[in-house]
Protein backbone atom coordinates (compact mmCIF):
# COMPACT_ATOMS: atom_id res chain seq x y z
CA UNK A 1 0.00 0.00 0.00
CA UNK A 2 1.20 3.48 -0.85
CA UNK A 3 0.87 5.98 2.00
CA UNK A 4 1.17 9.77 1.84
CA UNK A 5 3.38 11.89 4.07
CA UNK A 6 4.77 15.42 4.32
CA UNK A 7 8.33 16.69 4.41
CA UNK A 8 8.66 19.39 7.07
CA UNK A 9 11.12 21.19 4.78
CA UNK A 10 8.02 22.53 2.98
CA UNK A 11 7.87 25.16 5.72
CA UNK A 12 11.49 26.31 5.46
CA UNK A 13 10.74 29.04 2.86
CA UNK A 14 8.02 30.26 5.23
CA UNK A 15 10.33 30.25 8.27
CA UNK A 16 7.98 27.72 9.81
CA UNK A 17 9.06 25.29 12.52
CA UNK A 18 8.76 21.55 13.02
CA UNK A 19 5.61 21.86 15.12
CA UNK A 20 3.87 23.90 12.41
CA UNK A 21 4.59 21.19 9.87
CA UNK A 22 3.39 18.40 12.16
CA UNK A 23 0.17 20.26 12.89
CA UNK A 24 -0.45 20.58 9.14
CA UNK A 25 0.03 16.83 8.68
CA UNK A 26 -2.49 16.20 11.45
CA UNK A 27 -4.93 18.76 10.01
CA UNK A 28 -5.03 16.95 6.67
CA UNK A 29 -5.25 13.48 8.16
CA UNK A 30 -1.77 12.27 7.21
CA UNK A 31 0.09 9.71 9.29
CA UNK A 32 3.67 10.23 8.11
CA UNK A 33 6.23 13.00 8.27
CA UNK A 34 9.82 13.35 7.19
CA UNK A 35 12.28 15.92 8.46
CA UNK A 36 15.83 17.14 7.92
CA UNK A 37 18.42 17.15 10.68
CA UNK A 38 21.14 19.58 11.74
CA UNK A 39 24.46 18.15 12.92
CA UNK A 40 24.99 20.65 15.71
CA UNK A 41 23.01 23.81 16.41
CA UNK A 42 21.53 26.44 14.11
CA UNK A 43 20.36 29.61 15.82
CA UNK A 44 17.48 30.17 13.37
CA UNK A 45 16.09 26.73 14.21
CA UNK A 46 16.53 27.37 17.93
CA UNK A 47 14.54 30.58 17.59
CA UNK A 48 11.68 28.66 16.01
CA UNK A 49 12.09 29.64 12.36
CA UNK A 50 13.33 26.43 10.74
CA UNK A 51 11.61 23.01 10.52
CA UNK A 52 14.74 20.87 10.86
CA UNK A 53 15.72 19.04 14.05
CA UNK A 54 19.10 19.19 15.78
CA UNK A 55 20.79 15.83 16.28
CA UNK A 56 21.66 17.09 19.75
CA UNK A 57 18.00 17.26 20.73
CA UNK A 58 16.20 14.60 22.78
CA UNK A 59 14.97 11.90 20.37
CA UNK A 60 12.70 10.27 22.97
CA UNK A 61 10.85 13.54 23.52
CA UNK A 62 10.50 14.02 19.77
CA UNK A 63 9.14 10.51 19.39
CA UNK A 64 6.55 11.13 22.12
CA UNK A 65 5.46 14.38 20.47
CA UNK A 66 4.91 12.66 17.12
CA UNK A 67 3.10 9.73 18.70
CA UNK A 68 0.75 12.11 20.50
CA UNK A 69 -0.20 13.56 17.11
CA UNK A 70 -0.60 10.10 15.57
CA UNK A 71 2.42 10.63 13.31
CA UNK A 72 5.06 8.15 12.18
CA UNK A 73 8.46 9.31 10.92
CA UNK A 74 8.92 7.80 7.47
CA UNK A 75 12.46 9.04 6.85
CA UNK A 76 15.12 11.37 8.25
CA UNK A 77 16.75 13.63 5.70
CA UNK A 78 20.45 13.52 6.60
CA UNK A 79 21.51 14.96 3.29
CA UNK A 80 24.91 16.54 3.75
CA UNK A 81 26.44 15.73 0.31
CA UNK A 82 28.08 12.34 0.70
CA UNK A 83 30.09 12.19 -2.51
CA UNK A 84 33.70 13.37 -2.64
CA UNK A 85 36.22 14.63 -0.05
CA UNK A 86 33.76 16.84 1.87
CA UNK A 87 31.54 13.81 2.17
CA UNK A 88 34.44 11.98 3.83
CA UNK A 89 35.19 14.82 6.24
CA UNK A 90 31.65 15.86 7.13
CA UNK A 91 29.03 13.73 5.38
CA UNK A 92 29.98 10.40 6.91
CA UNK A 93 29.59 11.58 10.51
CA UNK A 94 26.42 13.48 9.52
CA UNK A 95 24.84 10.30 8.18
CA UNK A 96 26.14 8.10 11.00
CA UNK A 97 24.58 10.34 13.63
CA UNK A 98 21.38 10.57 11.57
CA UNK A 99 21.21 6.77 11.65
CA UNK A 100 21.63 6.73 15.43
CA UNK A 101 18.90 9.37 15.79
CA UNK A 102 16.60 7.50 13.40
CA UNK A 103 16.87 4.35 15.48
CA UNK A 104 16.01 6.31 18.63
CA UNK A 105 12.84 7.82 17.13
CA UNK A 106 11.71 4.60 15.46
CA UNK A 107 12.39 5.79 11.92
CA UNK A 108 13.31 3.08 9.38
CA UNK A 109 15.49 5.04 6.95
CA UNK A 110 17.84 7.97 6.33
CA UNK A 111 18.10 9.87 3.06
CA UNK A 112 21.42 10.86 1.42
CA UNK A 113 22.39 12.89 -1.67
CA UNK A 114 25.29 14.41 -3.58
CA UNK A 115 25.87 18.13 -4.05
CA UNK A 116 24.59 20.44 -6.75
CA UNK A 117 27.84 20.52 -8.74
CA UNK A 118 30.52 18.18 -9.98
CA UNK A 119 33.61 18.14 -7.76
CA UNK A 120 36.41 20.09 -9.36
CA UNK A 121 39.66 18.26 -9.99
CA UNK A 122 38.18 14.76 -9.62
CA UNK A 123 37.23 12.34 -12.37
CA UNK A 124 33.97 10.41 -12.08
CA UNK A 125 35.94 7.25 -11.26
CA UNK A 126 37.77 9.07 -8.46
CA UNK A 127 34.49 10.40 -7.07
CA UNK A 128 32.99 6.91 -7.28
CA UNK A 129 35.87 5.40 -5.29
CA UNK A 130 35.54 8.04 -2.56
CA UNK A 131 31.75 7.63 -2.57
CA UNK A 132 32.06 3.89 -2.00
CA UNK A 133 34.46 4.48 0.89
CA UNK A 134 31.98 6.93 2.43
CA UNK A 135 28.95 4.68 2.07
CA UNK A 136 30.89 1.70 3.41
CA UNK A 137 31.52 3.60 6.65
CA UNK A 138 27.84 4.51 6.91
CA UNK A 139 26.54 1.07 5.98
CA UNK A 140 28.27 -0.54 8.95
CA UNK A 141 26.14 1.72 11.16
CA UNK A 142 23.03 1.04 9.10
CA UNK A 143 23.46 -2.70 9.54
CA UNK A 144 24.00 -2.42 13.30
CA UNK A 145 21.04 -0.08 13.83
CA UNK A 146 18.81 -1.78 11.19
CA UNK A 147 18.21 1.56 9.45
CA UNK A 148 18.15 1.77 5.65
CA UNK A 149 20.27 4.37 3.84
CA UNK A 150 18.53 5.78 0.79
CA UNK A 151 20.20 7.53 -2.13
CA UNK A 152 18.19 10.33 -3.74
CA UNK A 153 18.75 11.78 -7.22
CA UNK A 154 19.66 15.41 -6.55
CA UNK A 155 23.00 16.26 -8.16
CA UNK A 156 25.23 15.42 -11.15
CA UNK A 157 26.22 11.99 -9.85
CA UNK A 158 22.88 10.73 -8.55
CA UNK A 159 21.03 11.85 -11.70
CA UNK A 160 23.57 9.84 -13.70
CA UNK A 161 21.86 6.47 -13.97
CA UNK A 162 25.08 4.60 -14.73
CA UNK A 163 26.79 6.06 -11.64
CA UNK A 164 23.80 5.12 -9.47
CA UNK A 165 23.54 1.61 -10.87
CA UNK A 166 27.25 1.09 -10.33
CA UNK A 167 26.87 2.23 -6.70
CA UNK A 168 23.94 -0.07 -5.94
CA UNK A 169 25.59 -3.04 -7.62
CA UNK A 170 28.89 -2.42 -5.82
CA UNK A 171 27.21 -3.06 -2.47
CA UNK A 172 24.02 -5.01 -3.29
CA UNK A 173 23.01 -4.36 0.30
CA UNK A 174 19.49 -4.50 1.70
CA UNK A 175 20.50 -1.37 3.64
CA UNK A 176 21.35 0.73 0.55
CA UNK A 177 18.19 1.71 -1.30
CA UNK A 178 16.63 4.32 -3.58
CA UNK A 179 14.59 7.41 -2.75
CA UNK A 180 12.87 8.58 -5.95
CA UNK A 181 12.42 12.32 -6.41
CA UNK A 182 9.99 13.18 -9.20
CA UNK A 183 11.00 16.85 -9.29
CA UNK A 184 14.76 16.38 -9.34
CA UNK A 185 14.64 13.73 -12.05
CA UNK A 186 12.38 15.93 -14.17
CA UNK A 187 14.34 19.17 -13.78
CA UNK A 188 17.58 17.37 -14.64
CA UNK A 189 16.07 16.40 -18.00
CA UNK A 190 15.28 12.78 -17.13
CA UNK A 191 11.97 10.99 -17.46
CA UNK A 192 10.86 10.33 -13.84
CA UNK A 193 8.99 7.15 -14.76
CA UNK A 194 11.92 5.68 -16.67
CA UNK A 195 14.29 6.49 -13.80
CA UNK A 196 11.86 4.86 -11.39
CA UNK A 197 11.66 1.75 -13.58
CA UNK A 198 15.44 1.49 -13.73
CA UNK A 199 15.77 1.49 -9.93
CA UNK A 200 12.42 -0.01 -8.91
CA UNK A 201 14.09 -3.02 -7.27
CA UNK A 202 15.83 -0.65 -4.82
CA UNK A 203 12.90 1.72 -4.17
CA UNK A 204 12.04 2.25 -0.50
CA UNK A 205 10.74 5.85 -0.29
CA UNK A 206 9.84 8.74 -2.60
CA UNK A 207 9.67 12.52 -2.73
CA UNK A 208 6.84 13.90 -4.81
CA UNK A 209 7.57 17.30 -6.36
CA UNK A 210 5.81 19.09 -9.17
CA UNK A 211 7.51 21.79 -11.24
CA UNK A 212 6.10 25.15 -12.26
CA UNK A 213 5.98 25.93 -16.01
CA UNK A 214 8.30 28.91 -15.57
CA UNK A 215 10.93 26.93 -13.69
CA UNK A 216 10.79 24.07 -16.18
CA UNK A 217 11.24 26.48 -19.10
CA UNK A 218 14.18 28.22 -17.43
CA UNK A 219 16.06 25.37 -15.76
CA UNK A 220 15.16 21.93 -17.15
CA UNK A 221 18.28 20.18 -18.32
CA UNK A 222 20.51 22.75 -16.63
CA UNK A 223 19.83 22.05 -12.92
CA UNK A 224 19.83 18.64 -11.25
CA UNK A 225 17.63 19.36 -8.25
CA UNK A 226 15.14 21.73 -6.67
CA UNK A 227 14.47 22.21 -2.97
CA UNK A 228 10.71 22.11 -3.23
CA UNK A 229 7.82 22.73 -5.60
CA UNK A 230 6.52 26.30 -5.73
CA UNK A 231 3.21 25.03 -7.08
CA UNK A 232 0.97 22.43 -5.43
CA UNK A 233 1.46 18.82 -6.48
CA UNK A 234 -0.71 18.33 -9.55
CA UNK A 235 -0.56 22.02 -10.43
CA UNK A 236 2.58 22.01 -12.59
CA UNK A 237 4.08 20.48 -15.71
CA UNK A 238 5.24 17.35 -13.85
CA UNK A 239 1.74 16.23 -12.83
CA UNK A 240 1.37 13.59 -15.55
CA UNK A 241 4.76 12.11 -14.72
CA UNK A 242 3.75 11.89 -11.06
CA UNK A 243 0.53 10.08 -12.03
CA UNK A 244 2.50 7.61 -14.14
CA UNK A 245 5.00 6.96 -11.34
CA UNK A 246 2.27 6.31 -8.78
CA UNK A 247 0.43 4.06 -11.22
CA UNK A 248 3.61 2.08 -11.87
CA UNK A 249 4.21 1.70 -8.12
CA UNK A 250 0.69 0.35 -7.76
CA UNK A 251 1.02 -2.01 -10.73
CA UNK A 252 4.25 -3.45 -9.32
CA UNK A 253 2.86 -3.84 -5.80
CA UNK A 254 5.15 -1.36 -4.09
CA UNK A 255 4.50 -0.59 -0.41
CA UNK A 256 5.87 2.56 1.17
CA UNK A 257 5.56 6.25 1.89
CA UNK A 258 5.64 9.10 -0.62
CA UNK A 259 6.46 12.51 0.88
CA UNK A 260 4.83 15.64 -0.51
CA UNK A 261 7.41 18.37 -1.14
CA UNK A 262 5.89 21.73 -2.00
CA UNK A 263 5.82 25.29 -0.68
CA UNK A 264 4.05 24.94 2.65
CA UNK A 265 1.19 27.42 2.34
CA UNK A 266 -2.12 26.02 3.54
CA UNK A 267 -3.60 26.21 0.04
CA UNK A 268 -0.64 24.38 -1.49
CA UNK A 269 -0.73 21.62 1.11
CA UNK A 270 -4.50 21.19 0.80
CA UNK A 271 -4.41 20.94 -2.99
CA UNK A 272 -1.37 18.64 -2.93
CA UNK A 273 -2.99 16.25 -0.47
CA UNK A 274 -6.21 16.20 -2.50
CA UNK A 275 -4.31 15.46 -5.71
CA UNK A 276 -2.21 12.70 -4.14
CA UNK A 277 -5.25 11.06 -2.56
CA UNK A 278 -6.99 11.08 -5.94
CA UNK A 279 -4.20 9.04 -7.57
CA UNK A 280 -3.07 6.90 -4.64
C-alpha positions in Angstrom: 0.0 0.0 0.0 1.2 3.5 -0.9 0.9 6.0 2.0 1.2 9.8 1.8 3.4 11.9 4.1 4.8 15.4 4.3 8.3 16.7 4.4 8.7 19.4 7.1 11.1 21.2 4.8 8.0 22.5 3.0 7.9 25.2 5.7 11.5 26.3 5.5 10.7 29.0 2.9 8.0 30.3 5.2 10.3 30.2 8.3 8.0 27.7 9.8 9.1 25.3 12.5 8.8 21.6 13.0 5.6 21.9 15.1 3.9 23.9 12.4 4.6 21.2 9.9 3.4 18.4 12.2 0.2 20.3 12.9 -0.4 20.6 9.1 0.0 16.8 8.7 -2.5 16.2 11.4 -4.9 18.8 10.0 -5.0 17.0 6.7 -5.2 13.5 8.2 -1.8 12.3 7.2 0.1 9.7 9.3 3.7 10.2 8.1 6.2 13.0 8.3 9.8 13.3 7.2 12.3 15.9 8.5 15.8 17.1 7.9 18.4 17.1 10.7 21.1 19.6 11.7 24.5 18.1 12.9 25.0 20.7 15.7 23.0 23.8 16.4 21.5 26.4 14.1 20.4 29.6 15.8 17.5 30.2 13.4 16.1 26.7 14.2 16.5 27.4 17.9 14.5 30.6 17.6 11.7 28.7 16.0 12.1 29.6 12.4 13.3 26.4 10.7 11.6 23.0 10.5 14.7 20.9 10.9 15.7 19.0 14.1 19.1 19.2 15.8 20.8 15.8 16.3 21.7 17.1 19.8 18.0 17.3 20.7 16.2 14.6 22.8 15.0 11.9 20.4 12.7 10.3 23.0 10.8 13.5 23.5 10.5 14.0 19.8 9.1 10.5 19.4 6.6 11.1 22.1 5.5 14.4 20.5 4.9 12.7 17.1 3.1 9.7 18.7 0.8 12.1 20.5 -0.2 13.6 17.1 -0.6 10.1 15.6 2.4 10.6 13.3 5.1 8.1 12.2 8.5 9.3 10.9 8.9 7.8 7.5 12.5 9.0 6.9 15.1 11.4 8.2 16.7 13.6 5.7 20.4 13.5 6.6 21.5 15.0 3.3 24.9 16.5 3.7 26.4 15.7 0.3 28.1 12.3 0.7 30.1 12.2 -2.5 33.7 13.4 -2.6 36.2 14.6 0.0 33.8 16.8 1.9 31.5 13.8 2.2 34.4 12.0 3.8 35.2 14.8 6.2 31.6 15.9 7.1 29.0 13.7 5.4 30.0 10.4 6.9 29.6 11.6 10.5 26.4 13.5 9.5 24.8 10.3 8.2 26.1 8.1 11.0 24.6 10.3 13.6 21.4 10.6 11.6 21.2 6.8 11.6 21.6 6.7 15.4 18.9 9.4 15.8 16.6 7.5 13.4 16.9 4.3 15.5 16.0 6.3 18.6 12.8 7.8 17.1 11.7 4.6 15.5 12.4 5.8 11.9 13.3 3.1 9.4 15.5 5.0 7.0 17.8 8.0 6.3 18.1 9.9 3.1 21.4 10.9 1.4 22.4 12.9 -1.7 25.3 14.4 -3.6 25.9 18.1 -4.0 24.6 20.4 -6.8 27.8 20.5 -8.7 30.5 18.2 -10.0 33.6 18.1 -7.8 36.4 20.1 -9.4 39.7 18.3 -10.0 38.2 14.8 -9.6 37.2 12.3 -12.4 34.0 10.4 -12.1 35.9 7.2 -11.3 37.8 9.1 -8.5 34.5 10.4 -7.1 33.0 6.9 -7.3 35.9 5.4 -5.3 35.5 8.0 -2.6 31.7 7.6 -2.6 32.1 3.9 -2.0 34.5 4.5 0.9 32.0 6.9 2.4 29.0 4.7 2.1 30.9 1.7 3.4 31.5 3.6 6.7 27.8 4.5 6.9 26.5 1.1 6.0 28.3 -0.5 9.0 26.1 1.7 11.2 23.0 1.0 9.1 23.5 -2.7 9.5 24.0 -2.4 13.3 21.0 -0.1 13.8 18.8 -1.8 11.2 18.2 1.6 9.5 18.2 1.8 5.6 20.3 4.4 3.8 18.5 5.8 0.8 20.2 7.5 -2.1 18.2 10.3 -3.7 18.8 11.8 -7.2 19.7 15.4 -6.5 23.0 16.3 -8.2 25.2 15.4 -11.2 26.2 12.0 -9.8 22.9 10.7 -8.6 21.0 11.9 -11.7 23.6 9.8 -13.7 21.9 6.5 -14.0 25.1 4.6 -14.7 26.8 6.1 -11.6 23.8 5.1 -9.5 23.5 1.6 -10.9 27.2 1.1 -10.3 26.9 2.2 -6.7 23.9 -0.1 -5.9 25.6 -3.0 -7.6 28.9 -2.4 -5.8 27.2 -3.1 -2.5 24.0 -5.0 -3.3 23.0 -4.4 0.3 19.5 -4.5 1.7 20.5 -1.4 3.6 21.3 0.7 0.6 18.2 1.7 -1.3 16.6 4.3 -3.6 14.6 7.4 -2.8 12.9 8.6 -6.0 12.4 12.3 -6.4 10.0 13.2 -9.2 11.0 16.9 -9.3 14.8 16.4 -9.3 14.6 13.7 -12.1 12.4 15.9 -14.2 14.3 19.2 -13.8 17.6 17.4 -14.6 16.1 16.4 -18.0 15.3 12.8 -17.1 12.0 11.0 -17.5 10.9 10.3 -13.8 9.0 7.2 -14.8 11.9 5.7 -16.7 14.3 6.5 -13.8 11.9 4.9 -11.4 11.7 1.7 -13.6 15.4 1.5 -13.7 15.8 1.5 -9.9 12.4 0.0 -8.9 14.1 -3.0 -7.3 15.8 -0.6 -4.8 12.9 1.7 -4.2 12.0 2.2 -0.5 10.7 5.8 -0.3 9.8 8.7 -2.6 9.7 12.5 -2.7 6.8 13.9 -4.8 7.6 17.3 -6.4 5.8 19.1 -9.2 7.5 21.8 -11.2 6.1 25.2 -12.3 6.0 25.9 -16.0 8.3 28.9 -15.6 10.9 26.9 -13.7 10.8 24.1 -16.2 11.2 26.5 -19.1 14.2 28.2 -17.4 16.1 25.4 -15.8 15.2 21.9 -17.2 18.3 20.2 -18.3 20.5 22.8 -16.6 19.8 22.0 -12.9 19.8 18.6 -11.3 17.6 19.4 -8.2 15.1 21.7 -6.7 14.5 22.2 -3.0 10.7 22.1 -3.2 7.8 22.7 -5.6 6.5 26.3 -5.7 3.2 25.0 -7.1 1.0 22.4 -5.4 1.5 18.8 -6.5 -0.7 18.3 -9.6 -0.6 22.0 -10.4 2.6 22.0 -12.6 4.1 20.5 -15.7 5.2 17.4 -13.8 1.7 16.2 -12.8 1.4 13.6 -15.5 4.8 12.1 -14.7 3.7 11.9 -11.1 0.5 10.1 -12.0 2.5 7.6 -14.1 5.0 7.0 -11.3 2.3 6.3 -8.8 0.4 4.1 -11.2 3.6 2.1 -11.9 4.2 1.7 -8.1 0.7 0.3 -7.8 1.0 -2.0 -10.7 4.3 -3.4 -9.3 2.9 -3.8 -5.8 5.2 -1.4 -4.1 4.5 -0.6 -0.4 5.9 2.6 1.2 5.6 6.3 1.9 5.6 9.1 -0.6 6.5 12.5 0.9 4.8 15.6 -0.5 7.4 18.4 -1.1 5.9 21.7 -2.0 5.8 25.3 -0.7 4.1 24.9 2.7 1.2 27.4 2.3 -2.1 26.0 3.5 -3.6 26.2 0.0 -0.6 24.4 -1.5 -0.7 21.6 1.1 -4.5 21.2 0.8 -4.4 20.9 -3.0 -1.4 18.6 -2.9 -3.0 16.2 -0.5 -6.2 16.2 -2.5 -4.3 15.5 -5.7 -2.2 12.7 -4.1 -5.2 11.1 -2.6 -7.0 11.1 -5.9 -4.2 9.0 -7.6 -3.1 6.9 -4.6 
